[in-house]
Amino acid sequence: MSNPTAPGPSRSVFEVVVEGLLAVDMPDEEGATTRSVAATAATYAAGMPDLTLLGVRMAGAAVVLICLVPARGHLARLPPVRRGRLLGRFGRLPVVGEYLRLARGVGLVCYYDRVAS
């Protein structure tokens, strides 16, 4: 059986971050739902204008670098709830905090868009 949280070529940093944040924000939701919503959010984020997307990717790289030691490796290897709590601790940092707010916002919009349809 494969690990659905294992990093793979199809999972972006944005998707992994959104999944972790949603797992903390909505603990009653199933893991499959948060994974699906996170994948949709990553698709929306990939459609951002080039310069904006570059900034988002650079901020995502900063998040990964900051979380390397506490995550003991890649962020995607952590269970979603633990990942979300870890990310929440770094929300006070200037660039990281904005990245997390963006990820949470896009994730929640995708979630409520899914629930409304």
Steps between C-alpha positions, in 0.01 A plus 500: 500500500643836406520793740268777373708766675831390352657764280470429134551680173131590479479667844613859522615679814185712480281190497681348797472824697129546420427141604674549834325829571157359411561193717546732799222744407243226426588195711163332436560472125632179350857486376384426146295820498787719617736335250254560218441863601876556534555364149233737367660792685839413350342498154353845562833627631678368191277730292632816666683757286867413447650762728256422780559128458875557521455683830272228634751231404786691662298540820416129483869420476560713811228306683662169405843620611369629832313175566781260401642455849172490699342270238812278501507501124239580243185671622273262306617202706324631809137410565274789389393614848856502632610682183231765552600556862865530404415753230286694746803554723680683221204720407650803675795522264444774239516319164400161639194646672377657177557174314302307761215754488490466121503119519229493768285747309521317169441168677191624683357657185547169316344310789192722523470505122491121510246492786273754326489302175 
